[in-house]
Amino acid sequence: MFSLNESTVAFSIGNFNVYWYGILFAISLLIGWYVSNNIIQRLNCIGYSKLTLKDFDSFLFFGLIIVIVFSRLGHVLFYDFQFYKNNPTEILMIRHGGLAFHGGLIGLIIYVYIYCKKKNIPWLLLLDILSISASAGLITGRLANFFNQELVGKIWASEYGVIFPLVDTFPRYPTQLYEALTEGLLAFFIQIIYLNINGWKSFGTGKYSVIFGIVYSTSRFIIEFYKDVEEIFIANTILLTVGQILCILMFMISLVLYWISNNRKKNSNM
């Protein structure tokens, strides 16, 4: 059995505390940026893409803001609307926690489409690049959740359980680690295999986005059964979490994207 420290502070400089969450979240962003830049450079080397590093950096500046805003709105609307309806000023208190992945994803996809239309860049190309970067970044991103002792699992009476002292003294499923291994590492591994089989010109087909969408939604849907989150009744019979409902929608959208991708390929061959 493993227990985390009661403090989430990595180190202090005078009265200034540096938290593990901030360190790992920053590493997650750097990994995503590094992977994206390497893909763009490689695609430019083979003359396959007009997306420059300068374009990508300008995209990221506003992209990060949009992701944070939509992640917050997603949390407000999807997970705790009644609370924020009664306490509207709390919507701005991001430091209190509450960012929803699916909300950020919706905002990002909208921004990708608008940006690419403006710059005359294939939107599936940028979406594919971001999808493989997201997989790589999620590995440390979920570790940030783990050390911040949030999104914890249900109580698990096992020697393999993890105690999160900021939550309680009971061993729990380390669901954040499960997500790091599946939503992050597994998705990235499958994407790399697909890249090795199909080559760099497979970027822009939408397949990397499909892989990420299917692996993420399937993994999280299963892991949600082990999370300590509230479940709701659907049609008075099915007991699911809000996260699982959103994962079902994400899975269906991924299938639609797969169909669009295949259709584009067939039409280009005609």
GIBEL-V92321 format. One record per residue. RES is the residue in one letter. PSI is psi in whole degrees, -180 to 180 (none if undefined). OMEGA is omega in degrees with one decimal (* if undefined). Layout:
# GIBEL-V92321
RES&PSI&OMEGA + RES&PSI&OMEGA
This chain:
# GIBEL-V92321
M&139&-175.6 + F&140&178.9 + S&133&176.0 + L&165&176.4 + N&156&177.6 + E&-25&179.8 + S&140&176.7 + T&12&179.9 + V&129&177.8 + A&-48&176.4 + F&168&-179.0 + S&144&174.0 + I&98&-173.0 + G&-123&177.4 + N&3&-177.6 + F&121&-179.9 + N&136&174.7 + V&122&-174.0 + Y&150&177.2 + W&-37&-179.1 + Y&-47&-179.3 + G&-41&-180.0 + I&-50&-176.5 + L&-36&177.6 + F&-41&177.8 + A&-41&177.4 + I&-40&178.6 + S&-45&178.8 + L&-40&179.8 + L&-39&178.0 + I&-46&178.7 + G&-43&178.5 + W&-43&-178.7 + Y&-46&-179.8 + V&-45&-179.8 + S&-46&-179.0 + N&-41&179.1 + N&-39&178.8 + I&-45&-179.2 + I&-44&178.7 + Q&-42&-179.9 + R&-42&179.6 + L&-36&177.5 + N&-35&-179.9 + C&-34&-179.2 + I&5&177.3 + G&28&-175.0 + Y&-19&-173.9 + S&143&175.0 + K&2&178.7 + L&115&-178.1 + T&164&177.3 + L&-33&178.1 + K&-43&176.5 + D&-43&-176.4 + F&-40&179.1 + D&-39&177.9 + S&-35&176.3 + F&-43&-176.5 + L&-37&-176.2 + F&-52&179.5 + F&-28&179.7 + G&-44&-179.9 + L&-40&178.3 + I&-45&-179.4 + I&-41&179.3 + V&-44&180.0 + I&-45&-179.1 + V&-48&-178.7 + F&-32&176.0 + S&-42&178.0 + R&-45&178.5 + L&-37&177.9 + G&-43&178.2 + H&-43&-179.1 + V&-47&-174.8 + L&-39&-173.3 + F&-35&-167.1 + Y&-32&-174.5 + D&49&-173.5 + F&-42&-177.5 + Q&-42&179.6 + F&-48&-177.1 + Y&-25&175.1 + K&-38&178.9 + N&-19&-179.4 + N&68&-173.6 + P&-29&-179.4 + T&-22&179.8 + E&-18&179.5 + I&-34&-178.3 + L&-12&-175.6 + M&68&-177.9 + I&-28&-179.1 + R&-17&176.8 + H&-4&179.4 + G&163&175.4 + G&74&173.8 + L&127&-177.0 + A&126&-178.5 + F&-46&-175.6 + H&-34&176.6 + G&-45&177.8 + G&-37&-180.0 + L&-42&178.5 + I&-47&179.1 + G&-41&-178.4 + L&-44&-179.2 + I&-42&178.2 + I&-45&-178.8 + Y&-40&177.8 + V&-46&-177.5 + Y&-47&-178.9 + I&-45&-178.2 + Y&-45&-177.2 + C&-35&176.2 + K&-40&-179.8 + K&-40&-176.5 + K&-1&-178.0 + N&47&177.6 + I&136&177.0 + P&121&-174.0 + W&-29&177.8 + L&-28&177.6 + L&-51&-179.9 + L&-37&179.5 + L&-39&177.4 + D&-43&179.6 + I&-45&-179.4 + L&-31&-178.6 + S&-44&179.6 + I&-31&176.3 + S&-38&179.4 + A&-40&178.2 + S&-46&-180.0 + A&-42&-178.3 + G&-30&-178.3 + L&-23&-179.7 + I&-53&178.5 + T&-25&177.6 + G&-42&178.6 + R&-28&173.9 + L&-33&176.3 + A&-42&176.6 + N&-38&-178.7 + F&-52&-177.3 + F&-19&175.6 + N&-4&176.9 + Q&48&177.2 + E&164&-177.5 + L&43&-175.6 + V&162&178.8 + G&177&177.4 + K&164&178.9 + I&134&-175.6 + W&106&-178.5 + A&74&-177.7 + S&154&176.9 + E&-15&179.1 + Y&1&178.6 + G&159&179.1 + V&134&177.9 + I&125&176.4 + F&94&-172.9 + P&-23&177.3 + L&-12&177.8 + V&-59&175.7 + D&-166&-177.2 + T&14&-178.7 + F&142&175.4 + P&139&-176.7 + R&163&173.9 + Y&130&176.3 + P&68&-173.5 + T&-26&177.9 + Q&-37&178.8 + L&-36&176.6 + Y&-41&-178.8 + E&-37&177.4 + A&-39&-177.2 + L&-31&-175.6 + T&-62&-179.0 + E&-32&-179.1 + G&-75&-171.9 + L&-46&-178.9 + L&-47&179.4 + A&-44&-180.0 + F&-41&-179.6 + F&-44&179.9 + I&-40&178.6 + Q&-40&178.8 + I&-40&176.9 + I&-45&179.3 + Y&-39&178.6 + L&-44&-179.8 + N&-32&-179.3 + I&-41&-170.7 + N&-10&176.5 + G&172&-174.3 + W&-24&-179.8 + K&1&175.2 + S&-12&174.5 + F&137&-177.7 + G&-5&177.4 + T&-16&-177.7 + G&-5&-174.9 + K&-36&179.4 + Y&-34&176.4 + S&-40&178.6 + V&-45&179.2 + I&-48&179.8 + F&-46&-178.2 + G&-44&-178.1 + I&-46&-179.3 + V&-44&-179.3 + Y&-52&-175.1 + S&-40&180.0 + T&-47&-179.2 + S&-49&-176.8 + R&-37&178.0 + F&-45&-178.9 + I&-45&-176.9 + I&-29&179.7 + E&-27&178.3 + F&-22&-177.9 + Y&-2&179.8 + K&151&177.6 + D&70&-179.9 + V&156&-177.1 + E&138&177.4 + E&154&179.2 + I&155&178.7 + F&134&175.2 + I&121&-178.4 + A&30&176.1 + N&11&-177.9 + T&-42&-174.3 + I&128&-179.3 + L&109&-178.6 + L&162&173.7 + T&164&176.6 + V&-40&178.4 + G&-39&-179.7 + Q&-37&177.6 + I&-44&178.6 + L&-33&178.1 + C&-35&176.5 + I&-45&178.2 + L&-41&179.7 + M&-40&179.1 + F&-44&-179.7 + M&-41&178.0 + I&-36&177.8 + S&-38&177.5 + L&-38&176.9 + V&-42&178.4 + L&-36&177.1 + Y&-42&178.7 + W&-43&178.3 + I&-43&-179.5 + S&-47&-179.8 + N&-38&179.8 + N&-41&178.8 + R&-40&-178.7 + K&-42&-179.7 + K&-42&-179.2 + N&-34&179.8 + S&-21&-179.9 + N&-7&-176.8 + M&none&*
